[in-house]
C-alpha cells in the first residue's frame, strides 16, 4: 500500500531506538534475538514454520498434481502469488529472462484500489528494465517542484528537484490502475489465473507445494509471494503481521471541471497538528490527494462511502492550498481508507525458505512517507528475476528451458537467499527513515509542531531529499 507522502530529510527524525527492536523482532526471530520484544512469540512462530515444512496431520497423503488442465504442467514453473504491482512486475521480469511463470490472484480481476502512486527515478529505472516505462511517461506530467506548507497557507519551504543531489530526477504521479494495466499488457493472458486463492505454501526438496482454497495441490519449482500486507505466503513462512504506525489515511483522485486547477509541476504537502494532507497532479484535470490523521488501532471505520468522504473532509475543513476542494471533487465511492502499517527487515536478513521468497508489501510493507513502497516492489521484481536467471548454466546449443530444468532446488534456494539479503539491506533504512518521517509529521502538539515548522523553514536543506531514489536495480 502506497500513499506517496514525501521525505523531507533526516533532520527531524525522532530518536526512538526501541522502535527498531519492536519492528525487527518479528522477522529476527529466526536469529533468536532474545532481548527483543515479542520474543515469547518467536518459538511459537518458529514451530509454526517447522510444522508447515513437515507433513501435516490430517492432510491427505495424495501426491500433488504435476499440473492440471487449467495450469498445465507446473513442475518447472515459477508461481507468482498475487497480481498487484510486485506480482505483475515479477511476471514480466521472469518472462524477459526466459523463465516459465504462472500468476495466481485471489480476486476475480486485477485489483484497482489504491488511487494513485508516486513513481520516482528508481521506479522508472525498473520500469525501463521491464520495457513498460515509456507509455507511462507519455501520459503523465513530470513533477519538478515540492511545496511544504502549513494548514494556514504559509509556505515553509519550496524547492525545485534540481536542487537535490544526483539528478536529473524523475517524479510522476500515476493511477495505480494504469500501472497495473501497463504491466498486464506485457504478459500473455494464459499465464494469468484470477479467482485462484491459495491457502498454504510449503517448501520441499523439489520446490514448493501449493495448496489452493478449493483443495487442489500442485508443485512448482519456486514460489514468489507478492500478495500484499495480508500475504498468505508470508503467513505460511511464519512471518509476523505488520505493525500499525499509529495513523490512518484517506486517499482519492479528484476530477476537476477546469483544467489546470492545480499546478502541473508541483507536489504540495500541507501540515497541521496530528493531521496532514498532500496533493499532486495526475493530468491536466485530475489530482491525487491524501489525508493522514492519528487514530487508535481499533478505531471503527466509516459505515458508508458518504461517511468516509465526510470524515476525510472533516480532517482538513477550511485548510489552505485546496485539499478540501479536491476531496469535494472526488466521488465518495472512490475514496479509500487505510491503516498505515510497516514491517522492518533487518539488514542482511534472509526471510524466505527453500524455493519460496517474498516481494513487495508481502515482504517489506513500509509507511508511505518516502513514497517508496511501490518503487521498491518494482526493484524487487527486476532483481529476483536476474537472481533466478543466473542459476542456469548457459551451454551452447542448450535451450533456456532445458537449462532451467537442470537447476537444483538448493541452487534456487541459494539464489533467493542472496536476493533477500541484498533487498533487506536496501529496504531496512527506507522503512526506518520513513517511519521516522511519519512520527515527526504526525506530531499532535502545537508547541512541538511550531518547532518542527521553524526547523523546516529555516534549516532544512533539500540537497539530500532524493538520495534514497537514486538506486539503480540494473537491466535484464
Backbone torsions as a table, in degrees:
resi	resn	phi	psi	omega
1	UNK	NA	134.6	-171.5
2	UNK	-138.1	123.5	179.6
3	UNK	-109.9	-11.1	169.0
4	UNK	66.8	44.8	169.7
5	UNK	-79.0	173.8	-168.4
6	UNK	-121.3	142.9	175.3
7	UNK	-74.1	133.7	173.8
8	UNK	-120.7	32.9	173.6
9	UNK	99.4	-178.8	-176.6
10	UNK	-102.8	2.1	-173.8
11	UNK	-63.3	-27.9	-172.8
12	UNK	-106.6	12.8	-176.9
13	UNK	-64.6	125.8	175.4
14	UNK	-71.7	143.8	-178.9
15	UNK	-91.3	99.3	177.9
16	UNK	-132.5	79.4	-175.3
17	UNK	-60.9	-28.5	-178.5
18	UNK	-68.1	-22.0	176.9
19	UNK	-59.0	-39.0	-179.5
20	UNK	-60.8	-44.0	179.5
21	UNK	-63.7	-42.0	-178.1
22	UNK	-63.5	-38.5	-178.6
23	UNK	-76.8	-40.7	-173.7
24	UNK	-79.8	-25.7	-174.3
25	UNK	-53.2	-43.9	-176.5
26	UNK	-61.9	-31.1	-179.0
27	UNK	-99.5	-15.1	177.3
28	UNK	-86.8	2.2	-178.9
29	UNK	-56.4	-30.8	180.0
30	UNK	-68.3	-19.3	178.8
31	UNK	-96.7	0.3	173.7
32	UNK	56.9	54.7	175.5
33	UNK	-85.8	99.3	-169.0
34	UNK	-73.4	-18.6	-177.2
35	UNK	-83.4	-10.3	-175.7
36	UNK	-80.2	148.1	173.2
37	UNK	-58.4	161.7	179.8
38	UNK	68.5	11.5	-176.5
39	UNK	-63.1	-26.7	179.4
40	UNK	-63.8	-27.7	179.1
41	UNK	-80.3	-15.3	-172.7
42	UNK	-59.8	-50.0	-176.9
43	UNK	-65.9	-33.3	178.1
44	UNK	-63.0	-46.5	-178.4
45	UNK	-70.1	-36.5	178.1
46	UNK	-62.1	-41.3	178.6
47	UNK	-67.6	-31.7	177.2
48	UNK	-64.2	-38.5	176.6
49	UNK	-63.5	-46.1	-179.5
50	UNK	-60.0	-39.0	179.5
51	UNK	-63.6	-39.9	-178.7
52	UNK	-69.9	-25.3	-179.0
53	UNK	-91.5	3.7	179.2
54	UNK	-118.5	163.3	174.9
55	UNK	-56.2	138.4	-174.1
56	UNK	-100.0	138.0	177.3
57	UNK	-66.2	137.5	178.6
58	UNK	82.4	-0.1	179.8
59	UNK	-93.8	141.9	-179.7
60	UNK	-60.8	142.2	177.3
61	UNK	-86.9	4.3	179.2
62	UNK	-61.2	133.4	-179.4
63	UNK	-64.6	142.9	177.9
64	UNK	-64.2	149.4	179.8
65	UNK	-71.1	143.4	173.8
66	UNK	-73.5	-15.8	178.9
67	UNK	173.3	174.3	177.8
68	UNK	-136.9	171.7	177.4
69	UNK	-61.2	-33.1	-178.6
70	UNK	-74.9	-42.2	-171.9
71	UNK	-103.6	-11.8	-175.9
72	UNK	72.3	-167.0	178.2
73	UNK	-76.0	122.6	-173.4
74	UNK	-106.0	-1.7	-173.6
75	UNK	-59.1	-31.2	-179.2
76	UNK	-103.9	6.5	-172.2
77	UNK	-96.2	144.9	171.7
78	UNK	-91.6	125.4	178.7
79	UNK	-94.8	128.9	171.4
80	UNK	-105.4	120.2	-178.1
81	UNK	-99.2	106.4	-179.5
82	UNK	115.2	130.8	-177.9
83	UNK	-112.9	43.3	171.4
84	UNK	-89.7	-158.1	-177.5
85	UNK	-61.1	-51.1	-178.4
86	UNK	-62.6	-42.4	-176.3
87	UNK	-67.5	-49.3	180.0
88	UNK	-66.5	-38.8	178.1
89	UNK	-64.0	-40.9	178.2
90	UNK	-63.3	-40.4	178.9
91	UNK	-63.6	-42.4	177.3
92	UNK	-61.4	-45.2	-178.7
93	UNK	-63.0	-43.4	179.7
94	UNK	-64.3	-39.1	176.6
95	UNK	-62.5	-40.5	-177.5
96	UNK	-65.0	-30.4	179.7
97	UNK	-95.0	7.2	173.2
98	UNK	80.0	27.8	178.0
99	UNK	-104.6	139.6	-178.4
100	UNK	-71.5	134.5	-174.6
101	UNK	-142.4	145.7	172.2
102	UNK	-131.0	142.1	178.7
103	UNK	-114.4	128.3	172.6
104	UNK	-113.4	130.6	179.2
105	UNK	-127.6	134.1	-176.0
106	UNK	-71.3	-32.6	-178.3
107	UNK	-80.1	170.0	-174.7
108	UNK	-75.5	-15.9	179.6
109	UNK	-157.6	178.1	175.8
110	UNK	-59.9	130.4	-178.1
111	UNK	-74.2	135.2	-174.8
112	UNK	-109.4	0.7	-178.3
113	UNK	-69.1	161.0	177.6
114	UNK	115.3	-2.2	175.4
115	UNK	60.2	-92.2	-175.7
116	UNK	-143.7	170.2	-176.4
117	UNK	-142.7	142.4	174.0
118	UNK	-87.6	127.6	176.2
119	UNK	-113.2	123.4	-177.7
120	UNK	-102.6	-176.6	-175.0
121	UNK	-52.7	-45.3	-177.8
122	UNK	-64.1	-34.2	178.1
123	UNK	-68.6	-41.8	179.8
124	UNK	-68.4	-29.7	173.6
125	UNK	-63.5	-41.0	177.2
126	UNK	-66.8	-42.6	179.2
127	UNK	-64.8	-34.6	173.9
128	UNK	-62.5	-42.2	178.6
129	UNK	-62.6	-32.1	179.3
130	UNK	-83.0	-14.2	178.8
131	UNK	81.5	22.5	-176.2
132	UNK	-125.2	11.4	-171.4
133	UNK	-76.4	-40.9	-167.2
134	UNK	-61.1	-44.3	178.0
135	UNK	-59.4	-33.3	177.9
136	UNK	-70.3	-39.2	175.7
137	UNK	-61.8	-44.1	-175.1
138	UNK	-65.0	-27.0	-172.3
139	UNK	-95.7	-6.9	-173.4
140	UNK	-136.1	141.5	-176.7
141	UNK	-68.8	147.9	174.1
142	UNK	-80.7	123.8	179.4
143	UNK	-93.6	132.5	-172.6
144	UNK	-127.2	-3.6	-177.1
145	UNK	-131.8	153.0	174.4
146	UNK	-129.5	135.0	174.3
147	UNK	-120.2	128.5	174.3
148	UNK	-110.6	118.3	-170.5
149	UNK	-130.5	164.2	170.9
150	UNK	-95.6	166.8	-178.7
151	UNK	-65.0	-19.6	178.2
152	UNK	-85.9	-5.8	177.2
153	UNK	103.9	-1.5	179.2
154	UNK	-74.6	129.5	177.8
155	UNK	-82.8	118.4	178.6
156	UNK	-81.4	-42.2	-179.4
157	UNK	-158.9	132.2	172.8
158	UNK	-129.6	133.8	-178.0
159	UNK	-152.1	156.9	175.2
160	UNK	-89.7	149.1	177.3
161	UNK	-66.3	-14.7	175.2
162	UNK	-68.4	-17.4	176.4
163	UNK	-79.1	-9.0	-178.4
164	UNK	-91.5	138.6	-177.8
165	UNK	-66.1	151.3	172.0
166	UNK	89.9	8.1	-176.9
167	UNK	-67.9	177.3	4.4
168	UNK	-73.2	147.7	-177.4
169	UNK	-106.0	153.9	177.5
170	UNK	-126.1	129.7	-179.1
171	UNK	-147.2	117.5	177.5
172	UNK	-137.8	142.5	171.7
173	UNK	-92.7	131.4	-173.7
174	UNK	-135.8	135.9	173.5
175	UNK	-58.8	135.2	179.9
176	UNK	-58.9	-38.4	-179.7
177	UNK	-63.4	-34.6	178.9
178	UNK	-70.2	-38.6	176.7
179	UNK	-63.5	-45.1	179.1
180	UNK	-63.7	-40.5	178.5
181	UNK	-63.1	-40.7	179.3
182	UNK	-62.5	-39.6	177.8
183	UNK	-71.0	-40.7	-178.0
184	UNK	-64.1	-38.2	-179.5
185	UNK	-64.2	-21.4	179.7
186	UNK	-83.5	1.6	-176.3
187	UNK	-118.7	144.8	172.4
188	UNK	-68.7	137.2	-174.2
189	UNK	-62.3	-27.1	-174.6
190	UNK	-70.4	-13.8	178.6
191	UNK	-91.4	-5.6	-178.0
192	UNK	-98.9	124.1	-177.4
193	UNK	-125.1	105.4	-179.5
194	UNK	-93.8	160.4	-176.3
195	UNK	65.8	34.6	-177.3
196	UNK	-126.8	69.3	-179.8
197	UNK	-73.1	139.3	176.6
198	UNK	-96.9	158.0	176.1
199	UNK	-114.3	-24.0	-176.8
200	UNK	-161.7	148.5	173.4
201	UNK	-130.8	127.3	-179.2
202	UNK	-128.3	112.8	175.4
203	UNK	-63.3	145.6	173.1
204	UNK	-146.7	-173.5	-172.3
205	UNK	-69.4	-16.0	-178.7
206	UNK	-108.9	10.0	-178.7
207	UNK	133.9	-110.5	178.9
208	UNK	-154.5	138.9	174.3
209	UNK	-92.7	129.9	-179.0
210	UNK	-117.2	126.9	177.2
211	UNK	-109.3	125.6	176.7
212	UNK	-87.1	161.9	-179.3
213	UNK	-63.2	-25.1	179.2
214	UNK	-83.3	4.5	175.6
215	UNK	97.6	-13.0	178.8
216	UNK	-66.2	144.3	178.6
217	UNK	-127.2	132.7	-179.3
218	UNK	-138.1	154.0	176.6
219	UNK	-106.8	136.7	175.7
220	UNK	-123.4	157.2	177.6
221	UNK	-67.0	-35.3	179.3
222	UNK	-157.1	158.0	178.7
223	UNK	-131.2	130.7	174.4
224	UNK	-110.4	113.5	177.9
225	UNK	-83.3	112.4	180.0
226	UNK	-127.6	34.0	-170.8
227	UNK	-99.4	30.5	165.9
228	UNK	79.2	-169.0	-171.9
229	UNK	-69.0	-21.4	175.6
230	UNK	-104.1	41.1	-172.3
231	UNK	-60.8	126.3	172.8
232	UNK	-70.3	-35.1	179.9
233	UNK	-66.4	-44.3	177.9
234	UNK	-60.8	-40.6	177.9
235	UNK	-63.3	-38.6	178.5
236	UNK	-63.2	-28.6	179.1
237	UNK	-88.3	-0.5	179.0
238	UNK	83.5	15.3	178.7
239	UNK	-69.7	147.6	178.5
240	UNK	-74.5	162.6	172.7
241	UNK	-73.4	151.1	179.2
242	UNK	-63.1	158.9	-179.8
243	UNK	-90.0	137.5	175.6
244	UNK	-76.2	132.2	-174.4
245	UNK	-86.4	-8.9	177.2
246	UNK	102.9	0.2	178.7
247	UNK	-143.9	160.9	-174.7
248	UNK	-125.5	153.8	-176.4
249	UNK	-130.8	144.2	164.1
250	UNK	-107.6	148.7	177.0
251	UNK	-151.2	156.9	-179.9
252	UNK	-171.3	179.1	177.7
253	UNK	-123.2	119.2	178.9
254	UNK	-86.5	141.2	175.2
255	UNK	-113.8	113.6	-175.6
256	UNK	-93.6	145.6	177.7
257	UNK	-70.3	-28.2	-176.9
258	UNK	-113.8	130.3	177.7
259	UNK	-67.8	147.7	177.7
260	UNK	77.3	17.7	179.0
261	UNK	-60.9	-35.6	175.1
262	UNK	-114.1	149.2	178.8
263	UNK	-56.7	135.5	-173.6
264	UNK	-80.3	-6.1	-177.6
265	UNK	-119.4	8.5	-166.3
266	UNK	-125.6	136.2	168.4
267	UNK	-102.9	124.1	-173.6
268	UNK	-115.8	127.0	175.9
269	UNK	-113.1	134.1	-177.0
270	UNK	-125.0	124.5	-172.9
271	UNK	-113.5	136.9	172.5
272	UNK	-121.5	-146.5	178.6
273	UNK	-109.9	102.1	-177.1
274	UNK	76.7	2.7	178.9
275	UNK	-140.0	143.0	174.1
276	UNK	-147.4	165.5	-179.2
277	UNK	-149.1	166.9	178.2
278	UNK	-160.5	165.2	-176.5
279	UNK	-161.8	142.6	171.4
280	UNK	-152.0	154.7	-175.3
281	UNK	-77.2	147.1	170.3
282	UNK	-105.8	-27.0	178.7
283	UNK	-159.5	-171.8	-177.7
284	UNK	-66.0	-26.3	-177.4
285	UNK	-126.5	16.1	178.1
286	UNK	-132.0	146.0	176.6
287	UNK	-143.8	137.6	171.8
288	UNK	-82.7	141.0	176.2
289	UNK	-138.2	158.8	172.2
290	UNK	-146.5	156.4	166.1
291	UNK	-130.0	143.4	176.2
292	UNK	-125.5	135.2	179.3
293	UNK	-143.2	147.0	179.7
294	UNK	-67.4	138.0	-179.6
295	UNK	-157.1	150.3	177.1
296	UNK	-71.2	159.2	-176.0
297	UNK	-62.8	-30.7	-177.3
298	UNK	-104.1	19.0	178.8
299	UNK	-62.0	131.8	-179.1
300	UNK	-68.7	146.3	177.6
301	UNK	-88.4	173.8	-180.0
302	UNK	-68.3	154.9	-177.9
303	UNK	-93.0	-7.6	-178.6
304	UNK	-156.1	160.7	175.9
305	UNK	-58.2	-36.8	-179.8
306	UNK	-66.0	-39.4	177.3
307	UNK	-66.6	-37.0	177.3
308	UNK	-61.8	-43.2	179.9
309	UNK	-64.7	-40.9	178.8
310	UNK	-63.7	-41.5	179.8
311	UNK	-66.6	-42.0	178.2
312	UNK	-60.5	-44.0	-178.7
313	UNK	-67.9	-36.1	-178.1
314	UNK	-63.4	-26.0	-179.5
315	UNK	-69.4	-27.9	-173.0
316	UNK	-129.2	17.7	-179.2
317	UNK	-56.8	126.4	178.1
318	UNK	82.5	0.9	178.0
319	UNK	-69.2	153.0	176.2
320	UNK	-78.5	174.9	173.0
321	UNK	74.8	11.0	166.4
322	UNK	81.8	9.8	-178.9
323	UNK	-68.2	-41.0	179.9
324	UNK	-64.3	-35.5	177.3
325	UNK	-65.3	-37.5	178.6
326	UNK	-63.6	-40.6	178.6
327	UNK	-64.3	-41.1	178.9
328	UNK	-62.4	-31.2	-178.7
329	UNK	-90.1	18.7	179.2
330	UNK	-114.3	128.6	176.1
331	UNK	-58.5	134.2	-176.0
332	UNK	-57.4	-38.4	-175.4
333	UNK	-69.7	-14.0	-179.4
334	UNK	-98.6	-0.7	179.1
335	UNK	-84.0	131.7	-179.1
336	UNK	-115.6	153.7	-179.2
337	UNK	-124.3	132.7	-177.1
338	UNK	-139.4	138.6	168.2
339	UNK	-80.8	132.7	-176.4
340	UNK	-85.9	124.1	-176.5
341	UNK	-132.6	164.5	173.8
342	UNK	-156.0	168.2	173.7
343	UNK	-144.3	129.8	-179.4
344	UNK	-98.2	128.3	173.6
345	UNK	-99.0	119.5	-179.3
346	UNK	-59.3	142.7	-177.8
347	UNK	-56.4	129.7	179.2
348	UNK	83.8	3.5	-179.4
349	UNK	-73.5	133.5	170.5
350	UNK	-98.2	114.0	-168.6
351	UNK	-107.7	-2.3	178.2
352	UNK	-94.0	-167.7	179.4
353	UNK	-152.4	128.1	178.9
354	UNK	56.6	-130.7	-178.3
355	UNK	-92.7	26.7	-179.0
356	UNK	-122.3	133.7	175.3
357	UNK	-142.0	177.8	-177.4
358	UNK	-127.8	148.2	177.9
359	UNK	-132.6	158.3	173.1
360	UNK	60.3	-143.2	-176.8
361	UNK	-64.0	-22.8	176.2
362	UNK	-63.5	-31.3	-179.6
363	UNK	-97.6	-52.0	-168.6
364	UNK	-137.5	63.4	174.0
365	UNK	-59.0	140.3	179.3
366	UNK	-136.6	154.7	176.5
367	UNK	-63.0	156.9	-168.4
368	UNK	-86.7	13.2	-167.8
369	UNK	-74.6	-15.7	172.0
370	UNK	-102.4	-7.5	-176.3
371	UNK	64.2	39.4	-171.7
372	UNK	-119.3	-0.5	-179.1
373	UNK	-59.8	-55.0	178.6
374	UNK	-68.4	-35.1	-179.7
375	UNK	-63.5	-44.3	-179.8
376	UNK	-72.5	-26.4	174.4
377	UNK	-63.8	-38.8	177.0
378	UNK	-66.8	-39.9	174.6
379	UNK	-59.3	-45.3	178.9
380	UNK	-52.5	-45.7	-174.9
381	UNK	-60.2	-46.1	-179.1
382	UNK	-65.6	-44.3	-173.0
383	UNK	-74.1	-33.0	178.4
384	UNK	-71.5	-36.1	177.7
385	UNK	-64.7	-41.9	179.5
386	UNK	-65.2	-39.4	179.7
387	UNK	-64.5	-42.5	-179.7
388	UNK	-70.9	-38.6	179.1
389	UNK	-63.0	-31.5	-178.0
390	UNK	-70.5	-12.3	179.1
391	UNK	-76.3	-18.4	-179.7
392	UNK	-74.7	136.9	173.2
393	UNK	-90.4	107.6	-177.2
394	UNK	-74.7	121.2	177.8
395	UNK	-125.7	138.4	-178.7
396	UNK	-58.8	129.8	178.0
397	UNK	84.7	-3.7	179.4
398	UNK	-99.1	120.0	179.9
399	UNK	-61.4	155.2	-179.9
400	UNK	-59.4	-38.7	-178.7
401	UNK	-62.8	-40.9	178.6
402	UNK	-67.8	-39.0	178.1
403	UNK	-62.9	-37.6	179.3
404	UNK	-67.7	-39.5	179.9
405	UNK	-61.7	-27.4	-177.4
406	UNK	-83.4	-7.0	-179.6
407	UNK	-74.7	132.7	-178.4
408	UNK	-83.6	158.5	176.4
409	UNK	-61.3	-41.8	175.7
410	UNK	-59.0	-35.6	178.4
411	UNK	-67.6	-39.5	176.8
412	UNK	-64.1	-45.6	179.6
413	UNK	-60.3	-41.8	179.2
414	UNK	-62.9	-40.9	178.8
415	UNK	-64.6	-40.7	-179.3
416	UNK	-69.8	-37.4	176.8
417	UNK	-64.9	-38.6	176.4
418	UNK	-63.7	-42.2	175.7
419	UNK	-58.7	-46.8	-177.1
420	UNK	-63.7	-42.1	179.9
421	UNK	-63.6	-40.0	178.2
422	UNK	-65.7	-43.7	-176.7
423	UNK	-71.4	-36.6	178.9
424	UNK	-65.9	-33.4	174.6
425	UNK	-65.1	-34.6	179.8
426	UNK	-73.8	-46.0	-169.2
427	UNK	-88.3	-21.6	-178.7
428	UNK	-57.8	-52.4	-179.7
429	UNK	-63.4	-30.1	177.2
430	UNK	-66.5	-46.6	-179.2
431	UNK	-63.4	-43.5	-179.3
432	UNK	-66.6	-44.0	-179.5
433	UNK	-66.4	-40.5	179.7
434	UNK	-64.8	-40.9	176.6
435	UNK	-61.4	-42.9	179.2
436	UNK	-61.3	-40.1	176.6
437	UNK	-59.3	-46.7	-178.9
438	UNK	-62.0	-40.2	179.0
439	UNK	-60.6	-40.9	179.2
440	UNK	-70.7	-39.3	-176.5
441	UNK	-76.2	-22.0	-179.6
442	UNK	-96.4	11.6	178.8
443	UNK	-56.9	129.3	-174.0
444	UNK	-96.2	-6.7	-170.5
445	UNK	-98.4	118.9	-176.5
446	UNK	-52.7	-42.2	178.9
447	UNK	-61.2	-36.4	-179.3
448	UNK	-74.1	-41.8	179.7
449	UNK	-67.5	-28.1	175.9
450	UNK	-64.1	-40.2	176.6
451	UNK	-65.6	-44.9	177.7
452	UNK	-55.6	-47.8	-177.9
453	UNK	-65.6	-36.4	177.8
454	UNK	-63.5	-44.1	-179.5
455	UNK	-61.9	-46.6	-179.3
456	UNK	-63.1	-42.5	-177.0
457	UNK	-68.1	-35.6	-170.7
458	UNK	-110.8	-18.0	-173.0
459	UNK	-125.6	-14.2	-173.8
460	UNK	-74.4	130.0	177.0
461	UNK	-112.4	119.0	-176.0
462	UNK	-77.8	5.6	-175.9
463	UNK	-55.3	-39.5	-178.2
464	UNK	-96.6	14.1	-174.8
465	UNK	-57.0	-34.6	-174.1
466	UNK	-118.1	22.5	-178.6
467	UNK	-62.6	-29.4	179.8
468	UNK	-73.5	-17.2	-177.0
469	UNK	-97.7	9.2	-179.2
470	UNK	-88.6	-3.8	-175.9
471	UNK	-60.6	139.3	178.2
472	UNK	-121.0	113.5	-178.5
473	UNK	-77.4	-7.9	178.1
474	UNK	86.3	-176.0	-175.2
475	UNK	-106.9	174.4	177.4
476	UNK	-115.7	NA	NA
